[in-house]
Amino acid sequence: MTEKPKRNDIADIAKGLGILLVAAYHLVYRVQDGAADQAIREGIWFAIPFFFLASGYFYRPSPGGLPEDLRRRARTLLLPTVLTELLLLLAGGVYCILAHGYGPRELFRDVAYTFLRPELSAQLLPGWGDVGELFNNLSPVWFVWTMCWATLLFLPLAAFAAGDGRKTALCCAALLIVQLPLYTLLPPTSWSISLAPVCAALMLGASRLRQAGLVRRLLGLPPLPAALAALAAAAVHFALFRFDGTDQVYTGALGTRVWLDVPLFVAEALVGSVFWLGLARLLHGAGIAARAVAFIGRHSLVYLLWHCFFGMVFADLMRTYIKPGPNWYVELTPAVFWKSAAGFVLSMLCCAGVALAQERLKRRRE
């Protein structure tokens, strides 16, 4: 039996921080355009490309080549996502029938929108009305669909480049050149498929960064230089966000400056990673807190797919607003804030329960 590779604790902490940020963005109310809102939106602009960078960074080619790589990604990413969404649509459908007055039409509409996304579903199902609570709280799955499309570009290009720096640079440049007209000339597409080139470029570039050992050198810096580098990166990222940032990547928007959006999106991903990895490194020695965040990072897919679903249920139980959807911003009162914060905490605990159950099932199968 081959020994499993040891996980990178700092990387797991970084991913855990990213998922916690995403969950807070979706579940916790704050003053619109206030300091907390601006900080979370800036974090979301970075968190989306960071997970593409992480996927590329930890890519290792399979002994069986491209076919085995495709099967592995389908088995570890696509299949669990499809099965989870089917489970959530079934359980959530029953829940929404009981709690939100759903009928067969509303249920079928939200199932279609979950898998086909609104851009395509609205054309296939004209007149079926707007989406409901069920879709709104399963909609974070858009990221996985986009990751799958980007992976279809990334894997053959990674096999072609095979660690060659010049080939990798040429492939990244070609992807970004293709991305520019797709981004500026096409309307938003289902699954954000039109963003696949830039996402694949991030994955390909990150795989080369690992081979060059640049991230390892960054994490190996003494504490003071590492802290100064992280602070400088945070300042640059803040300036980039003020100039071109957006939290609307799920709609196909990379920024607000049209032609500049694509290169600035890549730049902020690289700059933001310096700060984010520095923060994860700092947290690494924080005992139980570090272990808890690393656990979240190891199970980031579970937290991504389940957190809004649990948030919806707890919001109903506390008789407060469900944030994803038309009540994204409301008049903020102490009760609204504290109920949303409680929903966030309870949602994270329930996600942990799902993750632990999955771990137990996996150990039994082994």
N, C-alpha and C positions, 0 to 999 in steps of 0.2 A: 504494500500500500504506500502510495506517495504521500509525503508529509505536506500538509496544507501550508501555504505561505503565511507568515506572520502578518497580521494586520498592522497598519500604520496608525498608531493611536492619535497622533496630531491630526492626520487627515480625517479620521472619524470624528474628532472634536470639531474640526472645521465644518464638516458636513452636518453635524448635529446642530451647530450654531445656525447654519443656513436654514435648516428645516424649522427650527424654533422661530426664526425671523419670519419665514413664510407663514407659519401658523398664527403668529401675532398679527401679521398684516391682514389675514383673513378673519380673525375672530375678535380682536380687541379694539374697542372704539377709542378714538382720540379726536381732538379738535382738528377739523379740516384745515390744512395748510399751516398748522401749528408746528412747533419744533419737533415734537415726537412724530407727527405725521410725515414731515419732510425727511427725518432720519430713516424711518421705516421704508418710505418710498425709495430713498437712495439705496438702501440695503437691498431692496427687491431688484432694482436695476442691476446690481452686481450679482445677486444670488443666482439668477437664471443662468448667465454664462458660466458662473463658477462650477455648477454641476456638470456642464459640458466639459470644462477643463479637467475636472476630477475624473470623469469617465475616460477621457483620452489619456490622462496621466497614468492611470492604473491599467491601461490596456496591455495585455501580453498576448502575442500571437499564439494560436493553438497549434499543436503538432500536426493536426489534420488540415491546416491551411484555412482558406476562406470559408469553405462549406461548414467546417466545424465551428469557426468563429460565429457565423450566422446562426447556427443551431444553438450555440451557447448563449448568445444574446437573446434569442427568442425564448429560451428556457428560463433565463434568469430575470428578464425584464418584461417582454411582451406577454408571455403566458400568465405569469402571476398577476399582471395588471388587468388583463381581460377577465380572468376568473374572479378577481376581487371586485371589479366593476359590476359583473353579473350578480354577484352576491349582494352588493350594496343596492343595486337596482331592484332586486327582489325584496330584500328586507326593507329598503327605503320606500319602495312602492307600496307595500302593505302599510307602513307607517304613515305615508302621506295620504293614503286613502282614509285612514282613521283620523289623522290630525289636521290634514289640510284640504279635505274635500276632493281629492283626486278621483277621477273616473278613468275608464280604459283609454279615452282619448288623451288625457293629460299624461298618463303613464307611458303610452307608446311614444308620444311627442318627446318626452324627456329621455327615453331610451335612445331614440334616434339622434337627438342632439348630443348625447354623451359620446356616442361612437363616431358620428359623422360630423359633429361640431356645427355651430349655428350657420356658418357661411354656406355650407352645402345643404344642410337640412332645410333652411328657409326656402331654397329653390325647389327642393324635392317635395316639401310639404307646405306649399303656400296656403295661407288661410288657417293654419293650425294654431295660430296665436303665439304669444311670447312664451319663453321658457318659465318653468315653475321652480319651487323650492328644491325639488329633488335634483334637477340639473345644476342649479346654482351651487349646490353643496357637493357635487361630484366633479365640478368643472376643473379643479386643479389637475385632473388627469391629462389635460391638453399637453402638459410638459412631456409626458411619457410618449404620446403619439409623435411629438416633434423630435424627441430623442431617437425614436425608432427610425424615422425618415433620415435623420442626420447620420445614423449609424450605417445605413445602407450606402451612403456616400463614403463615410470614413473608412470602413473596413477594407474595401478594395484599394483605396488610395494608400492606406497604411501598409498593405501588402506590397504595393508597387514601390513605395518609398523605402520600405525595409530599413528604417533607421538612417538612411542617407540624408544628411543635412540639406544638400543642394536640391535633391528631389522633393524633400518635404517642403522647402521654401517655395519651389515652383508650384507644387500642388496647392498650397495655401493661397498663393497669389492668384492662381487660376480660379479657385473657389470664390475669392473675394471679388474678382472681376466679373464673374457670372452673377454674384449676388447683387451687385449694384443695379443693373437694369431690372432684375426680378423685384427688388425692393422698391425702386422708385416708380416703376411703370405698372406693376400689377396691384390689384386691390387685395385686401387681406384674404388669405386662403385657409381652407379647413386644415386642421392639424398644424397650422403655421408651416406648411410644407415649403412655402417659398423662402423660409428662413433656414432651410436645411444646409445650404452651402456655407453660410457664415458659422453655423453651429459645428459643422464638420471641420471647418478650418480651425476652430478653437480646439477641438478634440485632437486634430492632427498636430497642431503646434504644441499642445501640452505633452503629447507622447514624445516629441523631440526634446522638450525641456527635461523630461525625466532621463532620457538617454544622455543628455549633456550634463546632468547632475547639478543643474542650476538651483533647483528647489532645495536639494540636499545641502548645498553650500549656504543658501539663505538661512535655513533652519539651524545650520552649524555656527552661525555668527555668535559672538559673545553677546550677553544680554543688552548692554548699552547700545552698540551699533544696531542690533536687531530692533530695539525699541525706537531708535531714531529713524530707521528705514520705514518702520510701520507707520509712525506719525507723519512722515513726509508723504507716504503713499496715501494716507487718509486725507491729507490736505489737498493733494492733487485730484483724488477721486471726488472730493466735495466740489472742487472747482469745475470738474468735468460735468458733474450732475447739474450744477447751477446753469451751465452753458447748454447742455444737450440732453439731460437725463429725463427718463420717463419710467413709470411703473406699469406701463401698458404693453409690455412685450407680448403678453398673451393675445393681444389684438393684432399682432404683427408689426407693432411700432418699436423700433430700436432706439429712437430718440426724437428730437424735434427739429432737426436741421437738414432733413432730407438727404442730400448727397453725402453729407458729413457723418450721417448716423452710423453707417457700416464701419468705417475705420475707427470712429470714436468708441463704438461698442466694443470692438476688439481691444482698444487701448485701455478702456476702463476695466475690462475684465482682467487684464494683466496687472494693472496698477492696484486694483482692489484686492487681488490675490495676495500681494505682498502684505497688506494690512491684515487681511483675514487670517492668513497663516501665522502672522506674528501674534495675533490675538489668541489663536488656538494654542500656540506654543506657550504663551503666558498662562493660559488656563490649565495646561497639561499637568502642572504640579498642584492642582487644587483639590486633590483627594477625591472624595465622594462626588463632588460636583463635576469634576472632570470625567469620572467614570459614567455618571448619568448622561452627560452630553455625548460622550463617545458611544454609549448604547444607542442613543437616538440616531447618531450618525450611521451606525451599523445597520439600522433598520429604517433608513430614510424613506424608502419606498412605502413602507407601512404607514408612516406618519403622513406622508404626502397624500396618500389615497384616502385615509380614514379621518383626518382631523376635522374637516368641515362637516362630515356626516355626524360625528359625535357633537360637534358644536351646535348643529341644528337642533338635535334632541335636547341638549341641556338648555338652549335658549328657550325652547318651548316649555320645558319644565319650570324655568324661572320666570316665564311669562314676560320675556323681554324681546328685543328685536333680534332677528336672524341677520347677521351682517352681510354675508355674500348675497348679492342681488340688489333690489331696489332700495334697500335700507342701508346702503354702504356707509353713508354719512347721515347722522341724525343729530338733533339737539342733544348735546352731551350734558348729562346730569350725573351726579355722583352714583346714583343707582344704576344708570345705564353702563357707566364705566366698570363698576365693581362686579356687576353681573356678567359683563363680557369677559373680564379678567378671570372670574371664577369658571366660566365656561371654557376658557383657554386651558386653565390648569386641569380641570376635569377631563377635557378632551385629551390632553397629553397623557394623563394617567390611563385612560382607556386604550389609547394607542399602545402604551407600554404593555398592557395586558394582552393585546392582540399579538404584539411582537414576541412576548414570552411564550404564548401558546404556539406560535409558529416554530420557535426554537425547540420546544418540547416535541412537537410532531416530527421535526427534522431529525432529532436525536433518535427517536423511536424507529424511523425508517432506516437510519444508519446501523 
